[in-house]
Amino acid sequence: MSDQTLCAAGTSNLARECRDLAHLCEATSAASRELDGRIARTVFPGLADLEEVEIAVWRHGDGSRVRALRYSGEKAAAATLVPPGHWMERDANLPDRIWIYGPGSDDAVSARHVLEPLAISAACLRMHARLKGMSPSR
């Protein structure tokens, strides 16, 4: 298999994981460090090269640590998942729905959850899936 084929397969797997995590964010009832760790590993695939020392915490070779933000529990952390050049919108009439729009496009993705960080995380993950070449399924 060529490097290009491996790269395409890896991108497809990451896109699928983004889409699956978006569904999981909408289906879960509460914030979870395990979910935060899965989101971090998917959005930042380089974390796979580090040793995981506890849920959502990895160690570099020099001993320093990387900790996943609380994407599922904190609005500000979830908002960091908005891809560069994209923006997030919310309608006051639909407080449980978040939309993510991309540059030069009115084609948004959305997600719903009564807990805003989970709605934001799900919508952002859908956009990441789209950017990686897979339909975001909403």
C-alpha contacts under 8 A as a table, 3 or more apart, distances in Angstrom:
res1	aa1	res2	aa2	distance
1	M	5	T	6.18
1	M	6	L	6.67
2	S	5	T	5.15
2	S	6	L	6.28
3	D	6	L	5.04
3	D	7	C	6.04
4	Q	7	C	5.04
4	Q	8	A	6.16
5	T	8	A	5.08
5	T	9	A	6.11
6	L	9	A	5.06
6	L	10	G	6.06
7	C	10	G	5.03
7	C	11	T	6.11
8	A	11	T	5.04
8	A	12	S	6.13
9	A	12	S	5.05
9	A	13	N	6.19
10	G	13	N	5.09
10	G	14	L	6.19
11	T	14	L	5.08
11	T	15	A	6.07
11	T	132	K	5.96
11	T	133	G	7.79
12	S	15	A	5.03
12	S	16	R	6.15
12	S	132	K	6.80
12	S	133	G	7.05
12	S	134	M	7.10
13	N	16	R	5.07
13	N	17	E	6.13
14	L	17	E	5.00
14	L	18	C	6.11
14	L	42	T	6.27
14	L	129	A	7.46
14	L	132	K	7.33
15	A	18	C	5.07
15	A	19	R	6.26
15	A	128	H	6.94
15	A	129	A	4.23
15	A	130	R	7.23
15	A	131	L	7.97
15	A	132	K	5.28
15	A	133	G	6.79
15	A	134	M	5.80
16	R	19	R	5.10
16	R	20	D	6.08
16	R	129	A	6.73
16	R	134	M	7.05
17	E	20	D	5.02
17	E	21	L	5.97
17	E	42	T	6.78
17	E	129	A	7.94
18	C	21	L	5.16
18	C	22	A	6.17
18	C	39	I	7.75
18	C	42	T	6.65
18	C	43	V	7.76
18	C	125	L	5.08
18	C	126	R	6.40
18	C	128	H	6.52
18	C	129	A	5.31
19	R	22	A	5.12
19	R	23	H	6.54
19	R	125	L	6.37
19	R	126	R	5.56
19	R	129	A	5.72
19	R	136	P	5.88
19	R	137	S	7.39
20	D	23	H	5.23
20	D	24	L	6.28
21	L	24	L	4.81
21	L	25	C	6.03
21	L	38	R	7.90
21	L	39	I	7.09
21	L	122	A	7.08
21	L	125	L	7.04
22	A	25	C	5.13
22	A	26	E	6.47
22	A	111	A	7.93
22	A	121	S	7.05
22	A	122	A	4.00
22	A	123	A	6.78
22	A	124	C	7.97
22	A	125	L	5.48
22	A	126	R	6.06
23	H	26	E	5.22
23	H	27	A	6.19
23	H	122	A	6.88
24	L	27	A	4.95
24	L	28	T	5.98
24	L	122	A	7.98
25	C	28	T	5.52
25	C	35	L	7.98
25	C	72	S	7.59
25	C	118	L	5.48
25	C	119	A	7.16
25	C	121	S	7.00
25	C	122	A	5.51
26	E	111	A	7.17
26	E	112	R	6.34
26	E	113	H	5.71
26	E	118	L	6.62
26	E	119	A	6.65
26	E	122	A	6.53
28	T	31	A	7.85
30	A	72	S	7.73
30	A	73	G	7.83
30	A	115	L	7.90
31	A	35	L	7.63
31	A	72	S	4.74
31	A	73	G	4.90
31	A	118	L	7.56
32	S	35	L	5.17
32	S	36	D	6.29
32	S	72	S	6.33
32	S	73	G	7.44
33	R	36	D	4.81
33	R	37	G	6.12
33	R	55	I	6.53
33	R	56	A	6.27
33	R	70	R	7.02
33	R	72	S	7.79
34	E	37	G	5.12
34	E	38	R	6.35
34	E	55	I	5.93
34	E	56	A	6.48
35	L	38	R	5.08
35	L	39	I	6.16
35	L	72	S	7.08
36	D	39	I	5.16
36	D	40	A	6.17
36	D	56	A	6.47
36	D	68	A	6.28
36	D	69	L	6.85
36	D	70	R	5.91
36	D	71	Y	5.60
36	D	72	S	6.11
37	G	40	A	5.09
37	G	41	R	6.16
37	G	55	I	6.45
37	G	56	A	4.06
37	G	57	V	7.55
37	G	68	A	5.92
38	R	41	R	5.18
38	R	42	T	6.19
38	R	56	A	7.67
39	I	42	T	5.18
39	I	43	V	6.08
39	I	71	Y	7.77
40	A	43	V	5.29
40	A	44	F	5.60
40	A	45	P	7.79
40	A	47	L	7.76
40	A	56	A	7.72
40	A	68	A	5.88
40	A	69	L	7.82
41	R	44	F	5.18
41	R	45	P	5.20
41	R	46	G	7.49
41	R	47	L	5.65
41	R	48	A	6.60
42	T	45	P	5.43
43	V	81	L	7.98
43	V	128	H	7.86
44	F	47	L	6.06
45	P	48	A	5.83
46	G	49	D	5.69
46	G	50	L	7.59
47	L	50	L	5.32
47	L	58	W	7.28
48	A	51	E	7.67
50	L	58	W	5.89
50	L	59	R	5.87
50	L	60	H	5.82
50	L	61	G	7.66
51	E	58	W	5.36
51	E	59	R	5.31
51	E	60	H	7.03
52	E	55	I	7.24
52	E	56	A	7.43
52	E	57	V	5.85
52	E	58	W	4.22
52	E	59	R	6.35
53	V	57	V	5.86
53	V	58	W	5.50
53	V	59	R	6.55
54	E	57	V	5.28
54	E	58	W	7.15
56	A	67	R	5.87
56	A	68	A	5.27
57	V	65	R	6.78
57	V	66	V	5.68
57	V	67	R	4.47
57	V	68	A	6.38
58	W	65	R	5.54
58	W	66	V	5.14
58	W	67	R	6.48
59	R	62	D	7.88
59	R	63	G	5.78
59	R	64	S	5.73
59	R	65	R	4.41
59	R	66	V	6.26
60	H	63	G	5.34
60	H	64	S	5.40
60	H	65	R	6.03
60	H	66	V	7.61
61	G	64	S	7.45
68	A	71	Y	7.92
69	L	77	A	5.77
70	R	73	G	5.37
70	R	74	E	5.68
70	R	77	A	5.80
70	R	78	A	7.29
71	Y	74	E	5.82
71	Y	75	K	7.22
71	Y	77	A	4.96
71	Y	78	A	4.29
71	Y	117	P	6.44
71	Y	118	L	7.39
71	Y	121	S	6.45
72	S	75	K	7.97
72	S	78	A	6.72
72	S	117	P	5.31
72	S	118	L	5.06
72	S	121	S	6.76
73	G	77	A	7.94
73	G	78	A	7.88
73	G	117	P	5.60
73	G	118	L	7.12
74	E	77	A	5.33
74	E	78	A	6.27
74	E	117	P	5.53
75	K	78	A	5.12
75	K	79	A	6.10
75	K	116	E	6.51
75	K	117	P	4.55
75	K	120	I	7.45
76	A	79	A	5.12
76	A	80	T	6.74
76	A	117	P	7.98
77	A	80	T	5.45
77	A	81	L	7.56
77	A	117	P	7.87
78	A	81	L	5.64
78	A	82	V	7.87
78	A	117	P	5.55
78	A	118	L	7.59
78	A	120	I	5.90
78	A	121	S	5.27
79	A	82	V	5.70
79	A	117	P	7.92
79	A	120	I	6.60
79	A	121	S	7.43
80	T	83	P	7.96
81	L	121	S	6.83
81	L	124	C	5.83
81	L	125	L	7.59
82	V	86	H	6.33
82	V	87	W	6.59
82	V	88	M	7.20
82	V	100	I	7.49
82	V	124	C	5.42
83	P	86	H	5.54
83	P	87	W	7.85
83	P	124	C	7.26
83	P	127	M	7.62
83	P	128	H	7.08
85	G	102	G	6.70
85	G	103	P	6.00
86	H	100	I	6.80
86	H	101	Y	5.56
86	H	102	G	4.52
86	H	103	P	5.93
87	W	100	I	5.63
87	W	101	Y	5.42
87	W	102	G	6.74
88	M	98	I	6.93
88	M	99	W	5.65
88	M	100	I	4.56
88	M	101	Y	6.41
89	E	98	I	6.00
89	E	99	W	5.19
89	E	100	I	6.42
89	E	101	Y	7.85
90	R	94	L	7.40
90	R	95	P	6.88
90	R	97	R	6.51
90	R	98	I	5.11
90	R	99	W	6.37
91	D	94	L	5.25
91	D	95	P	6.22
91	D	97	R	7.41
91	D	98	I	7.75
92	A	95	P	5.41
94	L	97	R	5.71
95	P	98	I	7.93
95	P	114	V	7.80
96	D	112	R	5.28
96	D	113	H	5.18
96	D	114	V	4.99
96	D	115	L	7.32
96	D	116	E	6.70
96	D	119	A	7.08
97	R	110	S	6.74
97	R	111	A	5.61
97	R	112	R	4.37
97	R	113	H	6.63
97	R	119	A	6.55
98	I	110	S	5.42
98	I	111	A	5.55
98	I	112	R	6.47
98	I	119	A	6.05
98	I	120	I	5.98
98	I	123	A	6.48
99	W	108	A	6.11
99	W	109	V	5.59
99	W	110	S	4.28
99	W	111	A	6.80
99	W	123	A	6.40
100	I	108	A	5.43
100	I	109	V	5.44
100	I	110	S	6.25
100	I	123	A	6.24
100	I	124	C	6.55
100	I	127	M	6.94
101	Y	105	S	6.98
101	Y	106	D	6.58
101	Y	107	D	6.62
101	Y	108	A	4.55
101	Y	109	V	6.83
102	G	105	S	5.54
102	G	106	D	7.26
102	G	107	D	7.35
102	G	108	A	6.87
105	S	108	A	7.60
109	V	123	A	6.20
109	V	126	R	6.52
109	V	127	M	6.31
109	V	136	P	7.25
109	V	138	R	5.81
110	S	122	A	7.82
110	S	123	A	4.94
110	S	126	R	7.60
110	S	138	R	6.25
111	A	119	A	5.34
111	A	120	I	7.19
111	A	122	A	5.75
111	A	123	A	4.81
111	A	138	R	7.55
112	R	119	A	5.03
112	R	122	A	7.86
113	H	116	E	6.35
113	H	118	L	6.19
113	H	119	A	4.80
114	V	119	A	7.42
115	L	118	L	5.61
115	L	119	A	6.53
116	E	119	A	5.04
116	E	120	I	6.09
117	P	120	I	5.10
117	P	121	S	6.02
118	L	121	S	5.03
118	L	122	A	6.02
119	A	122	A	5.19
119	A	123	A	6.16
120	I	123	A	5.25
120	I	124	C	6.09
121	S	124	C	5.19
121	S	125	L	6.06
122	A	125	L	5.12
122	A	126	R	6.24
123	A	126	R	5.10
123	A	127	M	6.43
124	C	127	M	5.09
124	C	128	H	6.23
125	L	128	H	4.92
125	L	129	A	6.16
126	R	129	A	5.02
126	R	130	R	6.33
126	R	136	P	4.69
126	R	137	S	7.48
126	R	138	R	7.67
127	M	130	R	4.97
127	M	131	L	6.17
127	M	136	P	6.59
128	H	131	L	5.01
128	H	132	K	6.17
129	A	132	K	5.10
129	A	133	G	6.41
129	A	134	M	5.38
129	A	135	S	6.74
129	A	136	P	5.61
130	R	133	G	5.08
130	R	134	M	4.97
130	R	135	S	5.49
130	R	136	P	5.47
131	L	134	M	7.37
